[in-house]
Amino acid sequence: MKKLVALLMVGVMTFGMAISAVAANSPSASAVVATTQTNDATSIYAGSAAELNMTVPEYRNNVITSVPGLEGEALMVTGQGGHVEINGAPSNYTVTLIKPNKADTDAAKDQAKKAKGKIVSFFGLKGFNFNTAKINFWVSGMQSGKKIEAYQLNNGVWTKVVVNEVRKDHVVVTLTKNAEKLLFVEV
């Protein structure tokens, strides 16, 4: 009986080693699933991203990495950076960023010239209703103490807005009356 068990164990160990050697050359099940999920997610978001003239990573991460008409400019990647207060009350709202169109970008360039500064970031805000909204934006590479002016665009009119705080990688502003586009200018 001991010989039978020993022989059985040797067979199991040999068979197990052969499978391990073969499995090492093939992708793991989790890798195949992850790849499939990534491809599925990309295809799911592709249409929505394209409607907003965004890449899938921009759309999925709610960030703006480039702006039509500002190619080659040293723009800072921007996303929502945290807290949003709507009409003076804390909220759990997430501000959705969108890419502006070329005509609005041309208007932003003109506004930056009037402010005697350079564009740091420019993006649209997907509509939500408010009288005032204090929003923390994540602005990659922003340095504490930089002199930043912010302007919102509503119905073709630029309005300067309050910059509450500029700190490492963040700009906090208070917007008024349903801003359509937001421009950060370093002056």
Secondary structure as a PSIPRED ss2 file (coil, helix, strand):
# PSIPRED VFORMAT (PSIPRED V4.0)

   1 M C   1.000  0.000  0.000
   2 K H   0.000  1.000  0.000
   3 K H   0.000  1.000  0.000
   4 L H   0.000  1.000  0.000
   5 V H   0.000  1.000  0.000
   6 A H   0.000  1.000  0.000
   7 L H   0.000  1.000  0.000
   8 L H   0.000  1.000  0.000
   9 M H   0.000  1.000  0.000
  10 V H   0.000  1.000  0.000
  11 G H   0.000  1.000  0.000
  12 V H   0.000  1.000  0.000
  13 M H   0.000  1.000  0.000
  14 T H   0.000  1.000  0.000
  15 F H   0.000  1.000  0.000
  16 G H   0.000  1.000  0.000
  17 M H   0.000  1.000  0.000
  18 A H   0.000  1.000  0.000
  19 I H   0.000  1.000  0.000
  20 S H   0.000  1.000  0.000
  21 A H   0.000  1.000  0.000
  22 V H   0.000  1.000  0.000
  23 A H   0.000  1.000  0.000
  24 A C   1.000  0.000  0.000
  25 N C   1.000  0.000  0.000
  26 S C   1.000  0.000  0.000
  27 P C   1.000  0.000  0.000
  28 S C   1.000  0.000  0.000
  29 A H   0.000  1.000  0.000
  30 S H   0.000  1.000  0.000
  31 A H   0.000  1.000  0.000
  32 V H   0.000  1.000  0.000
  33 V H   0.000  1.000  0.000
  34 A H   0.000  1.000  0.000
  35 T H   0.000  1.000  0.000
  36 T H   0.000  1.000  0.000
  37 Q H   0.000  1.000  0.000
  38 T H   0.000  1.000  0.000
  39 N H   0.000  1.000  0.000
  40 D H   0.000  1.000  0.000
  41 A H   0.000  1.000  0.000
  42 T H   0.000  1.000  0.000
  43 S H   0.000  1.000  0.000
  44 I H   0.000  1.000  0.000
  45 Y H   0.000  1.000  0.000
  46 A H   0.000  1.000  0.000
  47 G H   0.000  1.000  0.000
  48 S H   0.000  1.000  0.000
  49 A H   0.000  1.000  0.000
  50 A H   0.000  1.000  0.000
  51 E H   0.000  1.000  0.000
  52 L C   1.000  0.000  0.000
  53 N C   1.000  0.000  0.000
  54 M C   1.000  0.000  0.000
  55 T C   1.000  0.000  0.000
  56 V H   0.000  1.000  0.000
  57 P H   0.000  1.000  0.000
  58 E H   0.000  1.000  0.000
  59 Y H   0.000  1.000  0.000
  60 R H   0.000  1.000  0.000
  61 N H   0.000  1.000  0.000
  62 N C   1.000  0.000  0.000
  63 V E   0.000  0.000  1.000
  64 I E   0.000  0.000  1.000
  65 T C   1.000  0.000  0.000
  66 S C   1.000  0.000  0.000
  67 V C   1.000  0.000  0.000
  68 P C   1.000  0.000  0.000
  69 G C   1.000  0.000  0.000
  70 L C   1.000  0.000  0.000
  71 E C   1.000  0.000  0.000
  72 G C   1.000  0.000  0.000
  73 E C   1.000  0.000  0.000
  74 A C   1.000  0.000  0.000
  75 L C   1.000  0.000  0.000
  76 M C   1.000  0.000  0.000
  77 V C   1.000  0.000  0.000
  78 T E   0.000  0.000  1.000
  79 G E   0.000  0.000  1.000
  80 Q E   0.000  0.000  1.000
  81 G E   0.000  0.000  1.000
  82 G E   0.000  0.000  1.000
  83 H E   0.000  0.000  1.000
  84 V E   0.000  0.000  1.000
  85 E E   0.000  0.000  1.000
  86 I E   0.000  0.000  1.000
  87 N C   1.000  0.000  0.000
  88 G C   1.000  0.000  0.000
  89 A E   0.000  0.000  1.000
  90 P E   0.000  0.000  1.000
  91 S E   0.000  0.000  1.000
  92 N C   1.000  0.000  0.000
  93 Y C   1.000  0.000  0.000
  94 T C   1.000  0.000  0.000
  95 V C   1.000  0.000  0.000
  96 T C   1.000  0.000  0.000
  97 L E   0.000  0.000  1.000
  98 I E   0.000  0.000  1.000
  99 K C   1.000  0.000  0.000
 100 P C   1.000  0.000  0.000
 101 N C   1.000  0.000  0.000
 102 K H   0.000  1.000  0.000
 103 A H   0.000  1.000  0.000
 104 D H   0.000  1.000  0.000
 105 T H   0.000  1.000  0.000
 106 D H   0.000  1.000  0.000
 107 A H   0.000  1.000  0.000
 108 A H   0.000  1.000  0.000
 109 K H   0.000  1.000  0.000
 110 D H   0.000  1.000  0.000
 111 Q H   0.000  1.000  0.000
 112 A H   0.000  1.000  0.000
 113 K H   0.000  1.000  0.000
 114 K H   0.000  1.000  0.000
 115 A C   1.000  0.000  0.000
 116 K C   1.000  0.000  0.000
 117 G C   1.000  0.000  0.000
 118 K E   0.000  0.000  1.000
 119 I E   0.000  0.000  1.000
 120 V E   0.000  0.000  1.000
 121 S E   0.000  0.000  1.000
 122 F E   0.000  0.000  1.000
 123 F E   0.000  0.000  1.000
 124 G E   0.000  0.000  1.000
 125 L E   0.000  0.000  1.000
 126 K C   1.000  0.000  0.000
 127 G C   1.000  0.000  0.000
 128 F C   1.000  0.000  0.000
 129 N C   1.000  0.000  0.000
 130 F C   1.000  0.000  0.000
 131 N C   1.000  0.000  0.000
 132 T E   0.000  0.000  1.000
 133 A E   0.000  0.000  1.000
 134 K E   0.000  0.000  1.000
 135 I E   0.000  0.000  1.000
 136 N E   0.000  0.000  1.000
 137 F E   0.000  0.000  1.000
 138 W E   0.000  0.000  1.000
 139 V E   0.000  0.000  1.000
 140 S C   1.000  0.000  0.000
 141 G C   1.000  0.000  0.000
 142 M C   1.000  0.000  0.000
 143 Q C   1.000  0.000  0.000
 144 S C   1.000  0.000  0.000
 145 G C   1.000  0.000  0.000
 146 K C   1.000  0.000  0.000
 147 K C   1.000  0.000  0.000
 148 I E   0.000  0.000  1.000
 149 E E   0.000  0.000  1.000
 150 A E   0.000  0.000  1.000
 151 Y E   0.000  0.000  1.000
 152 Q E   0.000  0.000  1.000
 153 L E   0.000  0.000  1.000
 154 N E   0.000  0.000  1.000
 155 N C   1.000  0.000  0.000
 156 G C   1.000  0.000  0.000
 157 V E   0.000  0.000  1.000
 158 W E   0.000  0.000  1.000
 159 T E   0.000  0.000  1.000
 160 K E   0.000  0.000  1.000
 161 V E   0.000  0.000  1.000
 162 V E   0.000  0.000  1.000
 163 V E   0.000  0.000  1.000
 164 N E   0.000  0.000  1.000
 165 E E   0.000  0.000  1.000
 166 V E   0.000  0.000  1.000
 167 R E   0.000  0.000  1.000
 168 K C   1.000  0.000  0.000
 169 D C   1.000  0.000  0.000
 170 H E   0.000  0.000  1.000
 171 V E   0.000  0.000  1.000
 172 V E   0.000  0.000  1.000
 173 V E   0.000  0.000  1.000
 174 T E   0.000  0.000  1.000
 175 L E   0.000  0.000  1.000
 176 T E   0.000  0.000  1.000
 177 K C   1.000  0.000  0.000
 178 N C   1.000  0.000  0.000
 179 A C   1.000  0.000  0.000
 180 E C   1.000  0.000  0.000
 181 K E   0.000  0.000  1.000
 182 L E   0.000  0.000  1.000
 183 L E   0.000  0.000  1.000
 184 F E   0.000  0.000  1.000
 185 V E   0.000  0.000  1.000
 186 E E   0.000  0.000  1.000
 187 V C   1.000  0.000  0.000
